[in-house]
Amino acid sequence: MALVVSEQRIERGPGGTTPTPMLALARAAAGGDSVATGQLLRALAPRLGRVVRAVLGGTHPDVDDAVQQSLIGLVQALPAFRGDCEPLGYATIIAVRTAVATRKRSRTDQSRREDGVEADLMPGPRPSPGDEIAAKRRKELLRNLLDNLPTEQAEAIAMRVVLGWSIKEIAVHSGAPLNTVRSRLRLAKER
């Protein structure tokens, strides 16, 4: 029997006892079922690609590699998946962490290639003919900020600003206490 899973969230049955198809698929994949693993990856890959592109920027040269690393990270993390949340949330956290790490690594590599020449972290002021250009600039500034923040703060601010998650959602998906998430966001905003 093949499970067909869409990106759409399906609620649990009466009493919350029936797992969603995606959750059942993740549990089977965590148990070593290679067919379920393939189906799970095909179902989650488009969403993880959007998350990685949102954090890195669509033109970043390592987008495809980061998406693939996210999928590999998900497969490696599946044995630890307890099923307390939807697999999409679990996979999204892995994708955010992978994308943030990729941006930091890319920035470090660029700095090394420049042989000690300090990289310009803030692009110079440029006249903006429209809202689209201003939005693009804000996104790039945010991505540069993510490069300079400690990992936990960068992940929290990416989930809050890029993905639009509430503080409670960040706490649930990252496994950090609510006040810790608030503290990470506050420190990131101060920087």
Salt bridges, closest charged atoms under 4 A:
GLU7 OE2 - ARG50 NH2 2.37
GLU11 OE2 - ARG9 NE 3.26
ASP84 OD2 - ARG82 NE 2.80
ASP109 OD1 - ARG112 NH1 4.00
GLU140 OE2 - ARG103 NH2 3.99
ASP147 OD1 - ARG103 NE 3.21
ASP147 OD2 - ARG107 NE 3.17
GLU155 OE1 - ARG97 NE 3.13
GLU190 OE2 - ARG186 NH1 3.13
